Each structure stands twice: as structure tokens, then as C-alpha cells.
Amino acid sequence: MSAASGGSTLLRRLAVALGALWTLPNTALGLLAGLVGIAFGAHAHWSRRDRAIVFHRWPWGPGGALTLGNTILHTGDSLDSTCVTYAHRAGHGDEPEIMLADHERAHVYQYMVLGPLFLPLYLLCGGISVRNRFERAADRYARSGRDWWPWA
């Protein structure tokens, strides 16, 4: 390993650590919700790939997943399942299915950059809706593996 690649790895790890610290208030909300869910049958594990604590079989909600900081609350058994995009669900075209894990990972990245600003901005952009640029960016990332930033 060259010194340059070792330096970039160190900078990337530092950025991830700072992002996790910056979004800690959101993560704390997710952890609290996840821990309550454990009393009702949820179980948790750390997902290195998603940089999040994932609570599976979270007992509330219409299905799917909700990301809060570095926490993902998931009503199913595995994030490695397919789902439709927001645009497809809204009837804006016939799009291929995406991986739920990839969509939620995009939200983790968004939280790590925006920290406590994420939730107010998300709500100002339309909440859970196809109009929301955060959701469109997460779908775009799930399709392509890039462009998770909502103002791309």
C-alpha cells in the first residue's frame, strides 16, 4: 500500500467518524425506537456495508424501512430485498426494482453530511413522497451506485 492510498483511507475513515458524530442526535432517535421495537420482537445487528445498526422485524409502520442517522428500522427480515422506486410507485414510469439496502444506505450518507439538518430539510422537501429530492436521490443511488446527494 502506498503512502498516498494509506492517507486517503485515513481521511475517509476520519470523514465517516465525523459524519457519524454529526448525525448522532438522529442516530439516538433511531436507537431509542429500535430498542423499543426489541421488546416487540425486533432484533438488531451492525451492518458494516450500510454503516448502520439495522433493526429487523421492527413492528410498526406500513412496511419497508426508515433511516434515522446511522440506524435503519426495517419491518422485514433482510434489507437485501428488492422494492420499487418512488417514481414507479407513483406511476411516473415503469422502472426496474432496486435493492432496499442500497436505497437506505444513500439516506445514511445523506444524514452523515447533513446531521441534525437532515430531518427539517427532508420535511421541507416534501416528506415521504416522489417529489422529495432525498428519495429521488436514494433511488438514483440504488440504481447506479452513485449520486446519493439530493442536490446533484
DSSP file (Angstrom, degrees, kcal/mol; ACC not computed):
  #  RESIDUE AA STRUCTURE BP1 BP2  ACC     N-H-->O    O-->H-N    N-H-->O    O-->H-N    TCO  KAPPA ALPHA  PHI   PSI    X-CA   Y-CA   Z-CA
    1    1 A M              0   0    0      0, 0.0     2,-0.1     0, 0.0     0, 0.0   0.000 360.0 360.0 360.0 132.3    0.0    0.0    0.0
    2    2 A S     >  -     0   0    0      1,-0.1     4,-2.1     4,-0.0     5,-0.2  -0.371 360.0-113.9 -79.2 161.9    1.4    3.4   -0.9
    3    3 A A  H  > S+     0   0    0      1,-0.2     4,-2.1     2,-0.2     5,-0.1   0.856 116.6  55.2 -62.8 -35.6    1.6    6.3    1.5
    4    4 A A  H  > S+     0   0    0      2,-0.2     4,-2.2     1,-0.2    -1,-0.2   0.921 109.5  44.7 -65.8 -43.6   -1.0    8.2   -0.7
    5    5 A S  H  > S+     0   0    0      1,-0.2     4,-2.1     2,-0.2    -1,-0.2   0.865 112.4  52.6 -71.0 -33.3   -3.6    5.4   -0.5
    6    6 A G  H  X S+     0   0    0     -4,-2.1     4,-1.9     2,-0.2    -1,-0.2   0.878 110.0  49.4 -64.9 -37.1   -3.0    5.0    3.2
    7    7 A G  H  X S+     0   0    0     -4,-2.1     4,-2.3     2,-0.2    -2,-0.2   0.884 110.4  49.0 -68.4 -39.5   -3.6    8.7    3.6
    8    8 A S  H  X S+     0   0    0     -4,-2.2     4,-2.4     2,-0.2    -2,-0.2   0.871 110.2  51.8 -69.7 -34.6   -6.8    8.6    1.6
    9    9 A T  H  X S+     0   0    0     -4,-2.1     4,-2.3     2,-0.2    -2,-0.2   0.911 110.6  48.6 -64.5 -41.7   -8.0    5.7    3.7
   10   10 A L  H  X S+     0   0    0     -4,-1.9     4,-2.3     2,-0.2    -2,-0.2   0.911 111.9  48.5 -64.1 -42.9   -7.3    7.6    6.9
   11   11 A L  H  X S+     0   0    0     -4,-2.3     4,-2.5     2,-0.2    -2,-0.2   0.892 111.0  50.9 -64.3 -39.7   -9.1   10.7    5.6
   12   12 A R  H  X S+     0   0    0     -4,-2.4     4,-2.3     2,-0.2    -2,-0.2   0.917 111.4  47.6 -64.1 -43.2  -12.1    8.5    4.5
   13   13 A R  H  X S+     0   0    0     -4,-2.3     4,-2.5     2,-0.2    -2,-0.2   0.888 112.0  50.0 -65.3 -38.6  -12.2    6.9    8.0
   14   14 A L  H  X S+     0   0    0     -4,-2.3     4,-2.7     2,-0.2    -2,-0.2   0.918 110.4  49.8 -64.9 -42.8  -12.0   10.3    9.6
   15   15 A A  H  X S+     0   0    0     -4,-2.5     4,-2.5     2,-0.2    -2,-0.2   0.903 111.5  48.9 -62.2 -41.9  -14.8   11.7    7.4
   16   16 A V  H  X S+     0   0    0     -4,-2.3     4,-2.5     2,-0.2    -2,-0.2   0.924 112.4  48.3 -63.9 -44.5  -17.0    8.7    8.3
   17   17 A A  H  X S+     0   0    0     -4,-2.5     4,-2.1     2,-0.2    -2,-0.2   0.917 113.3  46.7 -63.3 -43.3  -16.3    9.1   12.0
   18   18 A L  H  X S+     0   0    0     -4,-2.7     4,-2.6     2,-0.2    -1,-0.2   0.891 112.1  51.5 -65.9 -38.4  -17.1   12.8   11.9
   19   19 A G  H  X S+     0   0    0     -4,-2.5     4,-1.9     2,-0.2    -2,-0.2   0.907 109.5  49.6 -63.3 -42.0  -20.2   12.2    9.9
   20   20 A A  H  < S+     0   0    0     -4,-2.5    -2,-0.2     1,-0.2    -1,-0.2   0.891 113.1  47.0 -64.7 -39.0  -21.4    9.6   12.5
   21   21 A L  H >< S+     0   0    0     -4,-2.1     3,-1.2     1,-0.2    -2,-0.2   0.908 110.0  53.3 -66.9 -42.2  -20.7   12.1   15.3
   22   22 A W  H 3< S+     0   0    0     -4,-2.6    -2,-0.2     1,-0.3    -1,-0.2   0.838 114.7  40.8 -62.8 -36.0  -22.5   14.9   13.4
   23   23 A T  T >X S+     0   0    0     -4,-1.9     4,-2.3    92,-0.2     3,-0.7   0.286  80.9 113.7 -97.2  11.4  -25.7   12.8   12.9
   24   24 A L  H <> S+     0   0    0     -3,-1.2     4,-2.7     1,-0.2     5,-0.2   0.839  70.9  57.6 -54.4 -39.2  -25.5   11.3   16.4
   25   25 A P  H 3> S+     0   0    0      0, 0.0     4,-1.5     0, 0.0    -1,-0.2   0.913 110.5  44.7 -59.5 -39.0  -28.8   13.1   17.6
   26   26 A N  H <> S+     0   0    0     -3,-0.7     4,-2.0     2,-0.2    -2,-0.2   0.911 112.5  51.3 -67.8 -42.4  -30.6   11.4   14.7
   27   27 A T  H  X S+     0   0    0     -4,-2.3     4,-2.9     1,-0.2     5,-0.2   0.891 105.8  55.9 -61.3 -40.0  -29.0    8.0   15.4
   28   28 A A  H  X S+     0   0    0     -4,-2.7     4,-2.4     1,-0.2    -1,-0.2   0.896 106.4  50.3 -61.2 -40.5  -30.0    8.3   19.1
   29   29 A L  H  X S+     0   0    0     -4,-1.5     4,-2.4     2,-0.2    -1,-0.2   0.923 112.4  47.6 -61.0 -44.0  -33.7    8.7   18.0
   30   30 A G  H  X S+     0   0    0     -4,-2.0     4,-2.7    38,-0.2    -2,-0.2   0.894 111.0  50.4 -64.1 -41.0  -33.3    5.6   15.8
   31   31 A L  H  X S+     0   0    0     -4,-2.9     4,-2.9     2,-0.2     5,-0.2   0.910 110.0  50.3 -64.5 -41.5  -31.6    3.6   18.6
   32   32 A L  H  X S+     0   0    0     -4,-2.4     4,-2.1     2,-0.2    -2,-0.2   0.945 113.6  44.7 -61.2 -48.3  -34.4    4.5   21.0
   33   33 A A  H  X S+     0   0    0     -4,-2.4     4,-2.0     1,-0.2    -2,-0.2   0.901 114.5  50.2 -62.0 -41.1  -37.1    3.5   18.5
   34   34 A G  H  X S+     0   0    0     -4,-2.7     4,-1.5     2,-0.2    -2,-0.2   0.899 108.6  51.0 -65.0 -41.4  -35.1    0.3   17.7
   35   35 A L  H  X S+     0   0    0     -4,-2.9     4,-0.9     2,-0.2    -1,-0.2   0.881 109.3  50.6 -66.0 -37.7  -34.7   -0.6   21.4
   36   36 A V  H >< S+     0   0    0     -4,-2.1     3,-0.7     1,-0.2     4,-0.4   0.910 108.3  54.6 -62.8 -40.4  -38.5   -0.2   22.0
   37   37 A G  H ><>S+     0   0    0     -4,-2.0     5,-2.3     1,-0.2     3,-1.5   0.817  96.4  65.1 -62.2 -31.4  -39.0   -2.5   19.0
   38   38 A I  H ><5S+     0   0    0     -4,-1.5     3,-1.7     1,-0.3    -1,-0.2   0.872  94.4  59.4 -60.0 -36.1  -36.8   -5.2   20.5
   39   39 A A  T <<5S+     0   0    0     -4,-0.9    -1,-0.3    -3,-0.7    -2,-0.2   0.705 108.7  46.4 -64.2 -17.6  -39.4   -5.5   23.3
   40   40 A F  T < 5S-     0   0    0     -3,-1.5    -1,-0.3    -4,-0.4    -2,-0.2   0.100 136.4 -76.9-113.8  20.3  -41.9   -6.4   20.5
   41   41 A G  T < 5S+     0   0    0     -3,-1.7    -3,-0.2     1,-0.3    -2,-0.1   0.370  84.1 134.8 108.7  -4.5  -39.7   -8.9   18.6
   42   42 A A      < -     0   0    0     -5,-2.3     2,-0.3    -8,-0.1    -1,-0.3  -0.337  35.1-158.9 -70.6 159.3  -37.2   -6.8   16.6
   43   43 A H  E     -A   56   0A   0     13,-1.9    13,-2.7     2,-0.0     2,-0.3  -0.980   4.5-145.0-138.0 154.5  -33.6   -7.8   16.5
   44   44 A A  E     +A   55   0A   0     -2,-0.3     2,-0.3    11,-0.2    11,-0.2  -0.835  18.7 167.2-122.7 152.2  -30.5   -5.7   15.7
   45   45 A H  E     -A   54   0A   0      9,-1.7     9,-3.1    -2,-0.3     2,-0.5  -0.974  37.6-107.2-154.3 158.2  -27.1   -6.1   14.1
   46   46 A W  E     -A   53   0A   0     -2,-0.3     2,-0.7     7,-0.2     7,-0.2  -0.743  26.1-157.7 -85.9 129.1  -24.4   -3.9   12.8
   47   47 A S  E  >> -A   52   0A   0      5,-3.1     5,-1.7    -2,-0.5     4,-1.0  -0.909   7.9-172.3-109.2 105.5  -24.1   -3.6    9.0
   48   48 A R  T >45S+     0   0    0     -2,-0.7     3,-0.5     1,-0.2    -1,-0.2   0.905  86.6  54.4 -61.1 -42.2  -20.6   -2.5    8.1
   49   49 A R  T 345S+     0   0    0      1,-0.2    -1,-0.2    -3,-0.1    -2,-0.0   0.896 116.3  36.7 -58.9 -42.4  -21.7   -2.2    4.4
   50   50 A D  T 345S-     0   0    0      2,-0.2    -1,-0.2    20,-0.0    -2,-0.2   0.483 101.4-132.4 -91.7  -2.9  -24.6    0.2    5.3
   51   51 A R  T <<5S+     0   0    0     -4,-1.0     2,-0.3    -3,-0.5    -3,-0.2   0.885  71.4 102.6  53.8  41.9  -22.6    1.9    8.2
   52   52 A A  E   <S-A   47   0A   0     -5,-1.7    -5,-3.1    20,-0.0     2,-0.6  -0.988  79.5-113.5-151.2 154.9  -25.7    1.4   10.4
   53   53 A I  E     -Ab  46  71A   0     17,-2.6    19,-2.6    -2,-0.3     2,-0.5  -0.854  41.1-152.8 -85.7 122.9  -27.3   -0.5   13.1
   54   54 A V  E     -Ab  45  72A   0     -9,-3.1    -9,-1.7    -2,-0.6     2,-0.7  -0.885  10.5-160.1-107.0 125.3  -30.2   -2.3   11.4
   55   55 A F  E     -Ab  44  73A   0     17,-3.1    19,-3.3    -2,-0.5     3,-0.5  -0.916  16.4-162.2-101.8 111.6  -33.2   -3.3   13.4
   56   56 A H  E     +A   43   0A   0    -13,-2.7   -13,-1.9    -2,-0.7    21,-0.2  -0.590  68.8  24.6 -92.6 157.6  -35.1   -6.1   11.5
   57   57 A R  S    S-     0   0    0     19,-2.4    18,-0.3     1,-0.2    -1,-0.2   0.834  76.1-179.8  57.3  35.5  -38.7   -7.1   12.1
   58   58 A W        -     0   0    0     16,-3.0    -1,-0.2    -3,-0.5   -24,-0.1  -0.551  24.6-138.7 -65.0 126.8  -39.4   -3.6   13.5
   59   59 A P        +     0   0    0      0, 0.0     2,-0.3     0, 0.0    -1,-0.1   0.417  69.2  67.2 -81.2   1.6  -43.1   -4.0   14.4
   60   60 A W        +     0   0    0      2,-0.0     3,-0.2     3,-0.0    -2,-0.1  -0.866  69.4  48.6-123.8 156.0  -44.6   -0.6   13.3
   61   61 A G  S    S-     0   0    0     -2,-0.3     3,-0.1     1,-0.1     5,-0.0  -0.303  88.4 -73.4 108.3 168.5  -45.1    1.1   10.0
   62   62 A P  S    S-     0   0    0      0, 0.0     2,-0.1     0, 0.0    -1,-0.1   0.482  87.7 -80.5 -79.8  -1.9  -46.5    0.3    6.6
   63   63 A G  S    S+     0   0    0     -3,-0.2     2,-0.4     1,-0.1    11,-0.0  -0.345  92.0  62.8 117.0 158.3  -43.6   -1.9    5.6
   64   64 A G  S    S-     0   0    0     -2,-0.1    11,-2.6    -3,-0.1    12,-0.4  -0.743  84.8 -57.0  94.9-141.6  -40.2   -1.2    4.2
   65   65 A A  E     -C   74   0A   0     -2,-0.4     2,-0.4     9,-0.2     9,-0.2  -0.964  28.5-154.8-146.2 157.5  -37.5    0.8    6.1
   66   66 A L  E     -C   73   0A   0      7,-2.4     7,-3.3    -2,-0.3     2,-0.5  -0.998  15.5-150.6-134.6 128.6  -36.9    4.1    7.9
   67   67 A T  E     +C   72   0A   0     -2,-0.4     2,-0.4     5,-0.2     5,-0.2  -0.866  15.2 177.3-104.1 133.3  -33.4    5.5    8.3
   68   68 A L  E >   -C   71   0A   0      3,-3.0     3,-0.9    -2,-0.5     2,-0.2  -0.894  65.2 -59.0-131.8 101.9  -32.5    7.8   11.3
   69   69 A G  T 3  S-     0   0    0     -2,-0.4    42,-0.2     1,-0.2    43,-0.2  -0.454 122.0 -12.7  63.2-125.9  -28.8    8.7   11.2
   70   70 A N  T 3  S+     0   0    0     -2,-0.2   -17,-2.6   -47,-0.2     2,-0.4  -0.112 122.4  91.6 -98.0  34.4  -26.8    5.5   11.4
   71   71 A T  E <   -bC  53  68A   0     -3,-0.9    -3,-3.0   -19,-0.3     2,-0.5  -0.995  55.3-165.0-130.1 134.6  -29.8    3.5   12.3
   72   72 A I  E     -bC  54  67A   0    -19,-2.6   -17,-3.1    -2,-0.4     2,-0.6  -0.982   5.8-158.6-121.4 123.0  -32.2    1.6   10.0
   73   73 A L  E     -bC  55  66A   0     -7,-3.3    -7,-2.4    -2,-0.5     2,-0.4  -0.899  19.4-177.2 -99.2 117.8  -35.6    0.4   11.2
   74   74 A H  E     - C   0  65A   0    -19,-3.3   -16,-3.0    -2,-0.6    -9,-0.2  -0.962  26.8-157.8-125.5 129.8  -36.8   -2.3    8.9
   75   75 A T  S    S+     0   0    0    -11,-2.6   -10,-0.1    -2,-0.4    -1,-0.1   0.660  75.9  62.9 -79.6 -15.2  -40.1   -4.2    9.1
   76   76 A G  S    S-     0   0    0    -12,-0.4   -19,-2.4   -19,-0.1   -18,-0.2  -0.122  91.0-104.0 -97.9-165.1  -38.8   -7.2    7.1
   77   77 A D  S    S+     0   0    0      1,-0.3     2,-0.3   -21,-0.2   -21,-0.1   0.706  96.4  20.8 -95.0 -24.7  -36.1   -9.9    7.6
   78   78 A S        -     0   0    0      1,-0.1    -1,-0.3   -22,-0.0    22,-0.1  -0.987  51.5-148.9-151.1 134.3  -33.4   -8.6    5.2
   79   79 A L  S    S+     0   0    0     -2,-0.3     2,-2.1     1,-0.2    22,-1.7   0.654  88.5  88.0 -72.1 -15.1  -32.5   -5.4    3.6
   80   80 A D        +     0   0    0     20,-0.2     2,-0.3    21,-0.1    -1,-0.2  -0.318  69.6 105.2 -81.7  56.5  -31.2   -7.5    0.7
   81   81 A S  S    S-     0   0    0     -2,-2.1    19,-3.0    -3,-0.1    20,-0.3  -0.913  71.2-109.9-131.0 159.6  -34.6   -7.5   -0.9
   82   82 A T  E     +D   99   0B   0     -2,-0.3     2,-0.3    17,-0.2    17,-0.2  -0.546  34.0 171.7 -91.5 156.8  -36.0   -5.6   -3.9
   83   83 A C  E     -D   98   0B   0     15,-2.3    15,-2.9    -2,-0.2     2,-0.2  -0.947  33.8 -99.3-150.7 167.5  -38.5   -2.8   -3.9
   84   84 A V        -     0   0    0     -2,-0.3    13,-0.1    13,-0.2     2,-0.1  -0.571  40.4-107.3 -89.5 157.8  -39.9   -0.4   -6.4
   85   85 A T     >  -     0   0    0     11,-0.2     4,-2.4    -2,-0.2     5,-0.2  -0.323  28.0-110.5 -76.1 164.7  -38.7    3.2   -6.7
   86   86 A Y  H  > S+     0   0    0     49,-0.2     4,-1.9     1,-0.2    44,-0.2   0.893 119.9  52.4 -61.8 -40.1  -40.8    6.1   -5.5
   87   87 A A  H  4>S+     0   0    0      2,-0.2     5,-3.0     1,-0.2     4,-0.3   0.912 110.1  47.6 -64.1 -42.4  -41.4    7.2   -9.1
   88   88 A H  H >45S+     0   0    0      1,-0.2     3,-1.5     3,-0.2     5,-0.3   0.935 111.1  50.7 -62.9 -46.4  -42.6    3.7  -10.1
   89   89 A R  H 3<5S+     0   0    0     -4,-2.4    -1,-0.2     1,-0.3    -2,-0.2   0.843 109.8  51.2 -61.0 -34.0  -44.9    3.6   -7.1
   90   90 A A  T 3<5S-     0   0    0     -4,-1.9    -1,-0.3    -5,-0.2    -2,-0.2   0.456 119.1-110.9 -84.0  -0.7  -46.4    7.0   -8.1
   91   91 A G  T < 5S+     0   0    0     -3,-1.5    -3,-0.2    -4,-0.3    -2,-0.1   0.741  76.6 133.6  80.3  23.4  -47.0    5.9  -11.6
   92   92 A H  S   <S-     0   0    0     -5,-3.0     2,-0.2     1,-0.3    -4,-0.2   0.173  77.5 -40.8 -91.3  18.4  -44.3    8.1  -13.2
   93   93 A G        -     0   0    0     -6,-0.3     2,-1.0    -5,-0.3    -1,-0.3  -0.668  67.2 -79.4 140.9 163.7  -42.9    5.3  -15.3
   94   94 A D        +     0   0    0     -2,-0.2    -6,-0.0    -3,-0.1    -5,-0.0  -0.825  55.7 174.5 -98.0  99.0  -42.0    1.7  -15.3
   95   95 A E        -     0   0    0     -2,-1.0   -10,-0.1   -10,-0.1     3,-0.1  -0.765  34.0-103.7-106.3 151.1  -38.7    1.5  -13.6
   96   96 A P        -     0   0    0      0, 0.0   -11,-0.2     0, 0.0    -8,-0.1  -0.327  46.0 -94.7 -67.5 155.4  -36.7   -1.6  -12.6
   97   97 A E        -     0   0    0    -13,-0.1     2,-0.3     1,-0.1   -13,-0.2  -0.299  40.6-150.8 -66.6 156.0  -36.8   -2.7   -9.0
   98   98 A I  E     -D   83   0B   0    -15,-2.9   -15,-2.3    -3,-0.1     2,-0.5  -0.770  23.8 -95.1-122.2 167.8  -33.9   -1.6   -6.7
   99   99 A M  E  >  -D   82   0B   0     43,-0.4     4,-1.8    -2,-0.3     3,-0.2  -0.751  24.6-144.4 -86.1 128.5  -32.3   -3.1   -3.6
  100  100 A L  H  > S+     0   0    0    -19,-3.0     4,-2.6    -2,-0.5     5,-0.2   0.879  99.1  58.0 -59.1 -39.8  -33.7   -1.7   -0.4
  101  101 A A  H  > S+     0   0    0    -22,-1.7     4,-2.3   -20,-0.3    -1,-0.2   0.903 105.7  49.2 -59.0 -42.0  -30.3   -1.8    1.3
  102  102 A D  H  > S+     0   0    0     -3,-0.2     4,-1.7   -23,-0.2    -1,-0.2   0.906 110.7  50.2 -65.5 -41.4  -28.8    0.5   -1.4
  103  103 A H  H  X S+     0   0    0     -4,-1.8     4,-1.2     1,-0.2    -2,-0.2   0.937 113.8  44.4 -61.5 -47.2  -31.7    3.0   -1.0
  104  104 A E  H  X S+     0   0    0     -4,-2.6     4,-1.9     1,-0.2    -1,-0.2   0.852 107.8  58.8 -69.3 -33.6  -31.4    3.1    2.8
  105  105 A R  H  X S+     0   0    0     -4,-2.3     4,-2.3    -5,-0.2    -1,-0.2   0.883 101.3  56.3 -61.7 -37.2  -27.6    3.4    2.6
  106  106 A A  H  X S+     0   0    0     -4,-1.7     4,-2.4     1,-0.2    -1,-0.2   0.905 106.0  50.4 -60.1 -40.5  -28.0    6.5    0.5
  107  107 A H  H  X S+     0   0    0     -4,-1.2     4,-2.8     2,-0.2    -1,-0.2   0.887 106.2  55.2 -65.7 -37.4  -30.0    8.0    3.3
  108  108 A V  H  X S+     0   0    0     -4,-1.9     4,-2.3     2,-0.2    -2,-0.2   0.941 109.7  46.9 -58.6 -45.9  -27.3    7.1    5.8
  109  109 A Y  H  X S+     0   0    0     -4,-2.3     4,-1.5     2,-0.2    -2,-0.2   0.918 111.0  51.7 -61.7 -43.2  -24.8    9.1    3.7
  110  110 A Q  H  X S+     0   0    0     -4,-2.4     4,-2.6     1,-0.2     3,-0.3   0.923 111.1  48.0 -59.8 -44.6  -27.2   12.0    3.4
  111  111 A Y  H  X S+     0   0    0     -4,-2.8     4,-3.3     1,-0.2    -1,-0.2   0.900 106.9  56.3 -61.8 -41.4  -27.6   12.0    7.2
  112  112 A M  H  < S+     0   0    0     -4,-2.3    -1,-0.2     1,-0.2    -2,-0.2   0.802 114.3  39.5 -66.0 -27.1  -23.8   11.9    7.8
  113  113 A V  H  < S+     0   0    0     -4,-1.5    -1,-0.2    -3,-0.3    -2,-0.2   0.882 126.4  33.1 -84.0 -43.2  -23.4   15.0    5.7
  114  114 A L  H >< S+     0   0    0     -4,-2.6     3,-2.3    -5,-0.2    -2,-0.2   0.670  81.9 176.6 -93.0 -18.1  -26.4   17.0    6.9
  115  115 A G  G >< S+     0   0    0     -4,-3.3     3,-1.8     1,-0.3     4,-0.4  -0.207  72.8   1.1  52.7-130.7  -26.5   15.7   10.5
  116  116 A P  G 3  S+     0   0    0      0, 0.0    -1,-0.3     0, 0.0     3,-0.1   0.610 129.2  65.8 -67.2  -9.9  -29.3   17.5   12.5
  117  117 A L  G <> S+     0   0    0     -3,-2.3     4,-2.2    -6,-0.2     5,-0.3   0.665  81.8  81.8 -81.1 -16.5  -30.3   19.5    9.4
  118  118 A F  H <> S+     0   0    0     -3,-1.8     4,-3.2     1,-0.2     5,-0.2   0.944  88.6  46.8 -57.6 -55.8  -31.4   16.3    7.6
  119  119 A L  H  > S+     0   0    0     -4,-0.4     4,-2.5     1,-0.2     5,-0.2   0.911 113.9  46.0 -61.0 -46.5  -34.9   15.9    9.1
  120  120 A P  H  > S+     0   0    0      0, 0.0     4,-2.4     0, 0.0    -1,-0.2   0.928 117.0  45.7 -60.9 -41.3  -36.0   19.6    8.7
  121  121 A L  H  X S+     0   0    0     -4,-2.2     4,-1.7     2,-0.2    -2,-0.2   0.908 111.4  52.5 -66.0 -41.0  -34.7   19.6    5.1
  122  122 A Y  H  <>S+     0   0    0     -4,-3.2     5,-1.9    -5,-0.3    -1,-0.2   0.925 112.2  45.3 -59.6 -45.9  -36.3   16.3    4.3
  123  123 A L  H ><5S+     0   0    0     -4,-2.5     3,-1.6    -5,-0.2    -1,-0.2   0.896 110.3  53.6 -67.6 -39.6  -39.7   17.5    5.6
  124  124 A L  H 3<5S+     0   0    0     -4,-2.4    -1,-0.2     1,-0.3    -2,-0.2   0.804 104.3  57.8 -63.0 -28.0  -39.3   20.8    3.7
  125  125 A C  T 3<5S-     0   0    0     -4,-1.7     8,-0.3    -5,-0.2    -1,-0.3   0.377 135.2 -80.1 -86.2   5.0  -38.7   18.8    0.5
  126  126 A G  T < 5 -     0   0    0     -3,-1.6    -3,-0.2     6,-0.1     6,-0.2   0.475  54.3-120.4 117.8   2.1  -42.0   17.0    0.8
  127  127 A G  S   <S+     0   0    0     -5,-1.9     2,-1.4    -6,-0.2     8,-0.2  -0.278  83.2   0.1  64.4-150.8  -41.6   14.2    3.3
  128  128 A I  S    S+     0   0    0      3,-0.1     2,-0.3     2,-0.0    -1,-0.1  -0.579 105.0 110.2 -77.9  95.0  -42.2   10.7    2.2
  129  129 A S  S >  S-     0   0    0     -2,-1.4     3,-1.2     1,-0.1     6,-0.2  -0.990  80.5-111.4-163.5 156.0  -43.1   11.4   -1.4
  130  130 A V  T 3  S+     0   0    0     -2,-0.3   -43,-0.1     1,-0.2     6,-0.1   0.754 115.8  63.4 -64.9 -24.2  -41.9   11.0   -5.0
  131  131 A R  T 3  S+     0   0    0     -5,-0.2     2,-0.4   -45,-0.1    -1,-0.2   0.696  79.1 103.7 -72.8 -18.1  -41.5   14.8   -5.0
  132  132 A N    <>  -     0   0    0     -3,-1.2     4,-2.2    -5,-0.2     3,-0.3  -0.517  64.2-151.7 -74.3 121.1  -38.8   14.6   -2.3
  133  133 A R  H  > S+     0   0    0     -2,-0.4     4,-2.2    -8,-0.3    -1,-0.2   0.777  95.4  59.6 -62.5 -27.4  -35.4   15.1   -3.8
  134  134 A F  H  > S+     0   0    0      2,-0.2     4,-2.1     1,-0.2    -1,-0.2   0.911 108.1  44.4 -66.6 -42.1  -33.9   13.0   -1.0
  135  135 A E  H  > S+     0   0    0     -3,-0.3     4,-2.4    -6,-0.2   -49,-0.2   0.901 113.0  50.3 -70.0 -40.6  -36.0   10.0   -2.0
  136  136 A R  H  X S+     0   0    0     -4,-2.2     4,-2.4     1,-0.2    -2,-0.2   0.906 111.7  49.1 -62.8 -40.2  -35.2   10.5   -5.7
  137  137 A A  H  X S+     0   0    0     -4,-2.2     4,-2.6     2,-0.2    -2,-0.2   0.893 110.2  50.7 -66.6 -39.1  -31.5   10.7   -4.9
  138  138 A A  H  X S+     0   0    0     -4,-2.1     4,-2.2     2,-0.2    -2,-0.2   0.899 111.7  47.7 -66.1 -39.3  -31.7    7.5   -2.8
  139  139 A D  H  X S+     0   0    0     -4,-2.4     4,-1.8     2,-0.2    -2,-0.2   0.915 111.3  51.1 -64.5 -41.8  -33.5    5.7   -5.7
  140  140 A R  H  X S+     0   0    0     -4,-2.4     4,-2.4     1,-0.2     6,-0.4   0.922 110.9  48.2 -61.1 -44.7  -30.9    7.0   -8.1
  141  141 A Y  H  X S+     0   0    0     -4,-2.6     4,-3.3     6,-0.3    -1,-0.2   0.907 109.3  53.2 -62.0 -42.0  -28.1    5.7   -5.9
  142  142 A A  H  < S+     0   0    0     -4,-2.2   -43,-0.4     1,-0.2    -1,-0.2   0.828 113.8  43.4 -64.6 -30.7  -29.8    2.3   -5.6
  143  143 A R  H  < S+     0   0    0     -4,-1.8    -1,-0.2    -5,-0.1    -2,-0.2   0.871 132.6  16.9 -78.6 -38.0  -30.0    2.1   -9.4
  144  144 A S  H  < S-     0   0    0     -4,-2.4    -3,-0.2     2,-0.3    -2,-0.2   0.628  91.4-120.8-116.1 -17.2  -26.4    3.3  -10.2
  145  145 A G  S  < S+     0   0    0     -4,-3.3     2,-0.3    -5,-0.3    -4,-0.2   0.613  87.2  65.2  81.1  11.5  -24.3    3.1   -7.0
  146  146 A R        +     0   0    0     -6,-0.4    -2,-0.3     1,-0.1    -1,-0.3  -0.939  66.0  56.4-152.3 173.9  -23.6    6.9   -7.2
  147  147 A D        +     0   0    0     -2,-0.3    -6,-0.3    -3,-0.1    -1,-0.1   0.928  48.1 151.0  66.5  50.0  -25.2   10.3   -6.9
  148  148 A W        +     0   0    0     -8,-0.1   -11,-0.1    -7,-0.1   -38,-0.1   0.600  39.9 105.8 -82.7 -11.9  -26.8   10.0   -3.5
  149  149 A W    >   -     0   0    0      1,-0.1     3,-1.1   -12,-0.1   -43,-0.0  -0.539  69.8-141.3 -72.8 129.0  -26.6   13.7   -2.9
  150  150 A P  T 3  S+     0   0    0      0, 0.0    -1,-0.1     0, 0.0   -14,-0.1   0.639  97.3  51.4 -70.0 -13.5  -30.0   15.3   -3.2
  151  151 A W  T 3         0   0    0      1,-0.2    -2,-0.1   -17,-0.0    -3,-0.1  -0.156 360.0 360.0-113.0  38.9  -28.8   18.4   -5.0
  152  152 A A    <         0   0    0     -3,-1.1    -1,-0.2    -5,-0.1    -3,-0.0   0.479 360.0 360.0 -73.7 360.0  -26.8   16.6   -7.7
